[in-house]
Amino acid sequence: MIRLRSEKQPENTSVRIQVIAAIMLLSSACGKSPEAPGNIAPLKTNITQISLVHHVDWYEEDLNVLFGAYHELQPTVVVKQTIFPTQGLEYLLRTRLLTNSAPEIMGCQPPKDTLFGSAGYLLDFETVLDRPNPYVDPSKPWRDVFPRQALEMVRQQDGRIFCLPYDRADYGFLYNASLFERLGLDIPETWGEWMATCGRLRAEGYVPIAWSGEYSAAAVNIARAFIDASFRELEPEINYKTTNPDVRYGLEDQFGDLGERIDPDELYRAYKTGIFDPKGERMQFVFNKFAELSQHFQDHWVTADGYEQADMFLHGKAACFVQGTYAVDPIRDKIRKEFKPEEQWEVSILPIPHFAEENPDFRLGVTRTVGGFGDGLVCSVPSSLKGERLDITLDVLHYMFAPENYRAVYEGSPKVGAPLYEDIPCDPGFKRFWDRAPAILGLVPTERQLQDEWYLHFQAYFLGRLTWEELADRLDHVYEEWLTRLVRKRQVDPRLVEAFEGGVS
């Protein structure tokens, strides 16, 4: 196991790597070939630079130390990190991929991985997972030592895997635990108690819930949780099978897994038989509950800026914040660094799902995903890499994901979520990842264009520009188009489509 941030480690690791590289070049010029320690053979004789471009700055220091240790083990390889702003990363990688100049390892975001991968620009890791990881157990394929649950969470419907996750995150409601304690507020256990708590917070001069309405992904993911919670009681009318045999769907688990959705065949059948009706009373119930909750957001929340909302929560003006759990430790770190001791406070995750008295089966909990929503690290590799350069890139990833090395990075960095490996200690709030999560119904379109259209109608309704009847008609059109595209892509069994088109249910 390597040690991170010890007193013996140089502060500027990049300088250290450059010095080592210079020494290696000099040794090579003198005709001496360095030996790798242990039984790990050096990869090649010339210096090769492998680039990792991503947006997660809190890993930078510890990954630099990790890559320094890797360079000592493989002296002919230097790994260089580049941290790029989240907002511009997609455009950078898109341009690089299209011009065949992409970095060897890309910190794409999961939705972008799907886009680039389906278009043929990313390596399908399924084709290389049978290779051994020499830094763990050379006798076993990599897939046998990589956490299976993490692989399944990023697997596409067709079985391909375009990214490897480096962390996991919940998505839900963070809250100011110190404020709750100071005001004598208990954690609400019912929907009514939650609304009453929000009313008390507003009366005390706080914004109950900071929420960025301009960020469609945030609204879509919470709305997805609302819809999923409301439709769960339909079991067993819907066959909740998924492509992953390790994932189940059940009412007893109140947390949905965004990485798994019901099989498209079942979605198609539920829609065609009217079990899921976008224009029905159940969907209207969901939107009404969201409307009730939105009364406790900041005024003009539909166009509220995400950074402003985060700042409100950080400085104690908002009691709760809709965000991923990857934000918990960075917020704690900011509080420690920027606040006086007497002004510091504790952030936590609302641990109890909320129930609606009108419908006991309505559950709103935390939804699970992988890699965070644009704030976690996932690793992708361009499909253009071949031969020795691909071998070296995979060797770097083998080293990054080896459990002991991963542990050193995870324990040295802010805790952005649950670790990949179950035996690594972490915040108890993240431990629920290791309970098997149920699939969610996934009743919000997954295609970005349709998702954005869905959200546009969502906003118009809450701005009072659409009646429920008008919204329902538009939602129905979006879902009809979504299913049409699933059929066109042959993600729905053609025999099922033929049966319904022929009038057979």
RAHU-V65045 format. One record per backbone hydrogen bond with DSSP energy under -0.5 kcal/mol. CO is the residue of the C=O (numbers start at 1). NH is the residue of the N-H. E is the energy in kcal/mol with one decimal. If there is no record, write none. Layout:
((CO | NH | E) (CO | NH | E))
This chain:
((6 | 9 | -1.4) (11 | 13 | -1.1) (12 | 16 | -1.8) (13 | 17 | -2.7) (14 | 18 | -2.1) (15 | 19 | -2.5) (16 | 20 | -2.5) (17 | 21 | -2.7) (18 | 22 | -2.4) (19 | 23 | -2.5) (20 | 24 | -2.5) (21 | 25 | -2.3) (22 | 26 | -2.3) (23 | 27 | -2.7) (24 | 28 | -2.5) (25 | 29 | -2.2) (26 | 30 | -1.6) (27 | 32 | -2.7) (28 | 31 | -1.4) (32 | 34 | -0.6) (37 | 40 | -1.1) (39 | 41 | -0.7) (48 | 50 | -0.5) (48 | 78 | -2.8) (50 | 80 | -2.7) (51 | 105 | -2.3) (52 | 54 | -0.5) (52 | 82 | -2.4) (53 | 107 | -3.4) (54 | 84 | -2.9) (55 | 57 | -1.2) (56 | 59 | -1.5) (57 | 60 | -1.1) (59 | 63 | -2.7) (60 | 64 | -2.2) (61 | 65 | -1.7) (62 | 66 | -2.2) (63 | 67 | -3.0) (64 | 68 | -1.8) (65 | 69 | -2.2) (66 | 70 | -2.1) (67 | 71 | -2.1) (68 | 72 | -1.5) (69 | 73 | -1.3) (70 | 74 | -3.3) (74 | 77 | -2.1) (76 | 48 | -2.9) (78 | 50 | -2.6) (78 | 80 | -0.6) (80 | 52 | -2.8) (82 | 54 | -2.1) (82 | 84 | -0.5) (85 | 88 | -0.9) (85 | 89 | -1.1) (86 | 89 | -0.7) (86 | 90 | -0.7) (88 | 92 | -2.2) (89 | 93 | -2.7) (90 | 94 | -2.6) (91 | 95 | -2.2) (92 | 96 | -2.6) (93 | 97 | -3.0) (94 | 98 | -2.2) (95 | 99 | -1.5) (96 | 101 | -3.0) (96 | 102 | -0.6) (97 | 100 | -1.1) (105 | 53 | -2.1) (106 | 108 | -1.6) (106 | 380 | -2.4) (109 | 112 | -0.9) (109 | 113 | -2.2) (110 | 114 | -1.9) (111 | 115 | -1.8) (112 | 116 | -3.1) (113 | 117 | -2.9) (114 | 118 | -2.5) (115 | 119 | -1.3) (116 | 121 | -2.5) (117 | 120 | -1.8) (121 | 383 | -1.9) (123 | 125 | -0.8) (124 | 127 | -2.1) (125 | 128 | -1.8) (125 | 129 | -1.2) (128 | 131 | -1.5) (129 | 143 | -2.3) (131 | 142 | -3.1) (132 | 134 | -0.8) (133 | 136 | -2.0) (133 | 137 | -1.2) (137 | 133 | -0.5) (137 | 140 | -2.2) (140 | 133 | -0.8) (141 | 144 | -1.5) (141 | 145 | -0.5) (142 | 145 | -1.5) (142 | 146 | -1.5) (147 | 151 | -1.7) (148 | 152 | -2.6) (149 | 153 | -1.6) (150 | 154 | -0.7) (151 | 154 | -0.9) (151 | 155 | -0.6) (154 | 162 | -0.5) (156 | 159 | -2.0) (160 | 156 | -3.3) (161 | 125 | -3.1) (164 | 379 | -2.5) (167 | 371 | -1.8) (169 | 369 | -2.0) (170 | 325 | -2.6) (171 | 367 | -2.1) (172 | 174 | -0.6) (172 | 323 | -2.0) (173 | 350 | -2.5) (174 | 321 | -2.3) (175 | 177 | -1.2) (175 | 348 | -2.3) (176 | 180 | -2.1) (177 | 181 | -2.1) (178 | 182 | -2.4) (179 | 183 | -2.2) (180 | 185 | -3.0) (181 | 184 | -0.8) (190 | 194 | -2.2) (191 | 195 | -2.6) (192 | 196 | -2.3) (193 | 197 | -2.4) (194 | 198 | -2.3) (195 | 199 | -2.1) (196 | 200 | -2.2) (197 | 201 | -2.4) (198 | 202 | -2.3) (199 | 203 | -2.1) (200 | 204 | -1.5) (201 | 206 | -2.5) (202 | 205 | -1.5) (206 | 208 | -0.7) (207 | 319 | -2.3) (207 | 320 | -0.5) (208 | 320 | -1.1) (209 | 298 | -0.6) (210 | 322 | -2.2) (211 | 213 | -0.9) (212 | 215 | -0.8) (214 | 216 | -0.9) (215 | 218 | -0.7) (215 | 219 | -1.4) (216 | 220 | -3.0) (217 | 221 | -2.4) (218 | 222 | -2.0) (219 | 223 | -2.9) (220 | 224 | -2.5) (221 | 225 | -1.6) (222 | 226 | -2.3) (223 | 227 | -2.9) (224 | 228 | -2.8) (225 | 229 | -2.5) (226 | 230 | -2.0) (227 | 231 | -1.9) (228 | 232 | -0.9) (231 | 234 | -1.7) (232 | 235 | -2.0) (234 | 237 | -3.4) (238 | 240 | -1.0) (239 | 241 | -1.6) (241 | 263 | -2.3) (243 | 245 | -0.6) (244 | 247 | -1.6) (248 | 439 | -1.1) (250 | 253 | -1.1) (252 | 254 | -0.6) (254 | 256 | -0.5) (255 | 438 | -0.9) (256 | 258 | -0.7) (256 | 368 | -2.9) (257 | 260 | -1.7) (257 | 440 | -0.9) (260 | 440 | -2.1) (263 | 266 | -0.8) (263 | 267 | -1.9) (264 | 268 | -2.7) (265 | 269 | -2.4) (266 | 270 | -2.7) (267 | 271 | -2.1) (268 | 272 | -2.6) (269 | 273 | -2.1) (270 | 275 | -1.1) (270 | 276 | -2.1) (271 | 274 | -0.9) (275 | 277 | -0.7) (276 | 278 | -0.5) (277 | 280 | -2.1) (280 | 284 | -1.8) (281 | 285 | -2.5) (282 | 286 | -1.8) (283 | 287 | -2.1) (284 | 288 | -2.3) (285 | 289 | -2.2) (286 | 290 | -2.2) (287 | 291 | -2.3) (288 | 292 | -2.1) (289 | 293 | -2.2) (290 | 294 | -2.6) (291 | 295 | -0.7) (292 | 295 | -0.7) (293 | 296 | -2.1) (294 | 297 | -1.7) (296 | 209 | -1.8) (298 | 301 | -1.0) (300 | 303 | -1.1) (301 | 213 | -1.8) (301 | 304 | -1.3) (304 | 214 | -1.4) (305 | 309 | -2.0) (306 | 310 | -2.3) (307 | 311 | -2.2) (308 | 312 | -2.2) (309 | 313 | -2.1) (310 | 314 | -2.6) (311 | 315 | -2.2) (312 | 317 | -2.5) (312 | 318 | -1.3) (313 | 316 | -1.5) (317 | 207 | -2.5) (319 | 176 | -2.6) (320 | 210 | -2.9) (321 | 174 | -3.0) (321 | 323 | -0.8) (323 | 172 | -2.3) (324 | 327 | -1.9) (325 | 328 | -1.6) (326 | 330 | -0.6) (327 | 331 | -2.2) (328 | 332 | -2.5) (329 | 333 | -2.8) (330 | 334 | -2.2) (331 | 335 | -2.4) (332 | 336 | -2.3) (333 | 337 | -2.0) (334 | 338 | -2.9) (335 | 339 | -1.7) (340 | 343 | -2.0) (340 | 344 | -0.8) (341 | 344 | -0.9) (346 | 177 | -1.5) (346 | 178 | -1.1) (348 | 175 | -2.8) (354 | 364 | -1.4) (355 | 191 | -4.6) (355 | 357 | -0.5) (356 | 359 | -1.3) (359 | 356 | -0.7) (359 | 362 | -2.5) (361 | 363 | -0.6) (362 | 356 | -0.8) (363 | 365 | -0.5) (364 | 354 | -1.7) (367 | 171 | -2.0) (368 | 258 | -3.8) (369 | 169 | -1.1) (371 | 376 | -1.4) (372 | 374 | -0.9) (376 | 378 | -0.6) (377 | 166 | -2.8) (377 | 167 | -0.5) (378 | 380 | -0.5) (379 | 164 | -2.0) (380 | 106 | -3.0) (381 | 123 | -3.6) (382 | 385 | -1.4) (386 | 389 | -0.8) (386 | 390 | -1.1) (387 | 391 | -2.1) (388 | 392 | -2.5) (389 | 393 | -2.2) (390 | 394 | -2.6) (391 | 395 | -1.9) (392 | 396 | -2.1) (393 | 397 | -2.0) (394 | 398 | -2.7) (395 | 399 | -2.0) (396 | 400 | -2.6) (397 | 401 | -2.5) (398 | 402 | -0.7) (399 | 402 | -0.6) (402 | 405 | -0.6) (402 | 406 | -3.0) (403 | 407 | -2.6) (404 | 408 | -1.7) (405 | 409 | -1.8) (406 | 410 | -2.9) (407 | 411 | -2.9) (408 | 412 | -1.1) (409 | 413 | -1.2) (414 | 416 | -1.0) (415 | 329 | -0.9) (418 | 168 | -1.2) (421 | 424 | -1.6) (423 | 425 | -0.5) (427 | 430 | -2.4) (427 | 431 | -0.6) (428 | 431 | -1.0) (430 | 433 | -1.8) (431 | 434 | -2.3) (432 | 435 | -1.5) (437 | 248 | -0.7) (438 | 257 | -1.7) (440 | 262 | -0.9) (447 | 451 | -2.8) (448 | 452 | -2.7) (449 | 453 | -2.0) (450 | 454 | -2.8) (451 | 455 | -2.3) (452 | 456 | -2.1) (453 | 457 | -2.0) (454 | 458 | -1.9) (455 | 459 | -2.7) (456 | 460 | -2.2) (457 | 461 | -2.2) (458 | 462 | -1.7) (459 | 463 | -1.5) (460 | 465 | -2.6) (460 | 466 | -0.8) (461 | 464 | -1.3) (467 | 471 | -2.6) (468 | 472 | -3.1) (469 | 473 | -1.9) (470 | 474 | -1.8) (471 | 475 | -2.9) (472 | 476 | -2.5) (473 | 477 | -1.7) (474 | 478 | -2.1) (475 | 479 | -2.6) (476 | 480 | -2.3) (477 | 481 | -2.2) (478 | 482 | -2.2) (479 | 483 | -2.5) (480 | 484 | -2.0) (481 | 485 | -2.2) (482 | 486 | -2.2) (483 | 487 | -2.4) (484 | 488 | -2.5) (485 | 489 | -2.2) (486 | 491 | -2.8) (486 | 492 | -0.7) (487 | 490 | -1.7) (493 | 496 | -1.0) (493 | 497 | -1.8) (494 | 498 | -2.6) (495 | 499 | -2.0) (496 | 500 | -2.1) (497 | 501 | -2.7) (498 | 502 | -1.6) (499 | 504 | -3.5) (500 | 503 | -1.5))
